[in-house]
Amino acid sequence: MRDNGRHMYRFLLSPKWLFGHGLVAVAVLGFVSLGFWQLDRHEQRSARNALVAERMQAPPADLAAVADKAGEDLAYRRVRLSGRYLPAGEVLLTPRSWNGQPGHHVLTPLATDDGWAVLVARGWVPFALDSPPVAEAAPPRGQVRVSGLVFPDEPATRFAPAIPSEGELIRVSRVDVERLQRQIDVPLRPYYVQLAEQTPATVGELPRSADPPELTAGNHLSYAVQWFLFAAVVALGYPALIRRTALDEVRERPGDGISPVPIEAGNPSKG
């Protein structure tokens, strides 16, 4: 009986099935690896969100105190600064939405007392207002005090939205300080500020204050669960496939079974 069981699974040593064994092993290992990778991404995202939340809740610091930082070390820090707006250098950061409505953010240089300027994303205006400087959302004249979140500039990269390299820009899809510097006389700092509070306030309803960045966990955890489920389906389904194939082999070879021993008629006790 034991030899018959071994015979049932002899097909597993055929080239076709050996290839299948390797393919299943690679698939299971790959799915499990992708699951752990997504778990790692989830942990990284959670840690970054905690750091960003801590920065956004901290009291605002003078911009000069964080100006030597760069990249992610600079992003989402609350800062304060003062100066005078330069509406002539204003551009529109687009597309941006507010309460589901499409539009632009007004990006206006703020000249500080040290001879530099910082681009300030002052808020949202509707799509119809597409010619800067936007008169309906004009900034206050004279000296203003500003606080908000600071972000590094967004220079050209392989995957970044393209910005025309020539001509004067009135709309941009990202804050490329180096590109905007060509049309602004005052030297720009290599970062920009998303406005949160301003004194004195802008007169009128525009621009609308931009919503603070939304911190989400993303889909990494659900993706990890999916990859682990894929691994389980393959790991559990493959043995079931082997068992079913073995039974089919037995059915197709009736002579391989164990034949009953006949009993002579008329003498049931003879043995």
N, C-alpha and C positions, 0 to 999 in steps of 0.2 A: 504493500500500500504506500509505503514511504517512497519507493522507487517510482511509483505511478505519479505521486505528487511532484517529484522532481521533474518528471517527464512533462508535466503540464506547463512548467515554466521554462522549458528549454528554449522557447522562442525569444526569451529576453537576451540571449547571447547573439542574436542575429545582428548584422550591421545596422539595419534600420532602427532596431530598438536601442542599440548601444548609442547611436546618435541621439535618440530621444532622451536617454538618461542624461547625457551631457547637456542637452538643451534645457531640460527641466531643472537640473542643478544650477545652471547659469541664470535661469529665469528667477528661481527662488532667491538665490543670493543677490541678484540685481534688485529685485523688489524690496527685500529687507534692507539693503544698503540705501535705496532711495527713501525708504521710510525713516531710517535714522537720520538721513541728511535733512529731511523736512523737519524732523524734531529739533535738530540743531539750528535750522533757520528760525524756527518758532522761538527758541530760547534767545537767539540773537535779537530778534525783533522785540521780544518782551523787555530785554535789557536796554535796548535803545529807547523804547518808549518810556521806560522808567527814568532814564537820563534826561530825555527831552522834557518830560513832565516836571522834573525837578528844576530844570533851567527856566521853564516858563512860569513857575510859581515863585521863583526867587525875586527879591527886590531888584528893580532896574539899577544897573551900574553905569557910570560914565562910559561913553563909547571909547574914550582913550584908554580905559582900563582893560579892554578886551581887543583892542585894535591889532595887537601883535599876534593874535591867534588866527588860524586859517582852517579852511575846510570844515569837516565835521566838528572840530573843536570849537569853532566859532558859531555854528548854526544854532538857532533857537534861544540864544541868550537875550535876556531883556536888557535894553540899553536906553539911555537918555542922551539927548544932544540938543543944541540950540543953533540957530542961524537964520538965514533969510532964504526964502524960496526963490528959484529962478524959473519962472513959468516959460520963458523963451526956450529952455532946454527940455521941456516936457515931451514925453513919448507915451504911447499906450502899450501896456503889457496885455496881450490878448492871445487866445480867448480866455476869459475868466467868467465865472458865474456867481450869482448872488440870489439865494432863495430859488434856485432853479432857473433863473433868468440869465440869458447870455449877455455878455458885455465885455468890458475891458477894465483893467486897473490903471489908474493914472499914476505915472512914474515921473516924479518931479525932483530935480536936483535941489538940495538944500546946502547953500554956501555957509560954511562955518567960519569962525573968527580966525582960524589958523591958515586961511588961504586955500583950503581944500573944499570939496563938496561931496555930499553923500546922496545917492539916489534914494528917494523915499516913495514907497508904494502907498499912496495916500488913501486908496479905496476904489470902489467899483462905480462905473458909470455904464449906462445902457449902450448897446451896439450903435444906436443912431448917432451918438456923440462920438464921432470917429476922426475929428480934426483937432489935434492938440495945437496950442494950449486950449483946454476945454473951458470955455467961459462960464458954463453953468456949474462948474466945479472948481472955480478959481481958489487958490490958496490964500490965506491971510497975508496982507502986506506987512512989511517990517519984521522985527525980531519975533521968532516963535520958539517955543520949547516943545520938543517932540520926545515921545517914548514909544518903544515898540520892540519887535523881535528882529534881530540882525541875522542875515544869511550871507554866505559867500556868493560871489558872482558866478555866473553860469557860462563859462567860455565855450567856444566851439569844440565839440568832440565828434567822434565818428557817428554816434547815434543821436546826437542832439538835433533838434529842429534847425533847419537852415535859416540863416539871416543873410540878406543881400550884403555883399562885401563892398559895394559901391553905392554912392548916392546918399541923400539925407533920409534917415528913417523917421517915420511917424508912428509905426507900429512894430513891435517885436514880440516874439513868442517866448523869449527867455531874457534874463538880465545879463547880457554880455557887456561888462563895463568897458573892456578894451575897445569894442566896436563902437559903443556910444560915445566914448571919449573923443572920437573924430569930429563930432558935431557940437561938443560942449567946451566952451573956452576955459572953464575952471577945471583944474585937475581933480579927478574923481578917485575916491577911495575904492579898493577892490572888493566891495561888499555893498549890500543895500539893506534898508530897514523897512519892515512892514509896519505901518503906523497903527498904534493902539490908542494913544491919547495925544492931544495937541492943545497947547494954550498960546494964543487965543484960538478958539474953535473956528472951523470953516463956517461961513454964513451960508444958510440954505441946506437942502436935503442931500445934495451931492457934494462929494462922492460918498457912497455908502461904506460904512466900516467893513473891512474884510473880516470874514470869520477866521478865528484862530485855526491853525493846522489841526486836523483830526487825527488822533492816534488810534490806530486799529491794529489788531493782532494779525490780520491777514488770514489766508487760508492754509497756512503751513500745517497746522494741526490736523485739519480734515484731510489734507493730501497725505499726511503720514499714515492715517488710519486706512485710507484707500490702498496705499502701497502694501501695508501689512495684510490687508484682506486679499489682495491679489496673490501674495505669497502663500497664504493659507489655502486658497482655492486650488492653486497648482500643487502644493505639497500634499493635500488630502485627495485631490481628484486623480492624480497620477496613479497611486496604488489601486484605486477603484477601477481605473481603466485597465490596469494590468490584470486584476482579478477577473474582470468581465471577458477580456481577451482569452485568458487561460480556459475559462469555462466554454467559450465558443470553440476553442481548439479541441476540447474533449468531445463536444457534441459532433464535431465534424469527423472524428476518428472513433467510431463505435467499437472497433476491434481492440482498442487500447484498454477498454474497461476490463474488470474481473468477471469472468463468466461463472455462473453458479454451477456447482457439482451436481450432476443428475443422480437421482435415487432410483434404484431398480424397483420396478413394479412388483408387488406381491411379497416383497421381503423388506419392509421399511427399516428393520433393525440390522440388516446386513451392512457391515462396514468394514 
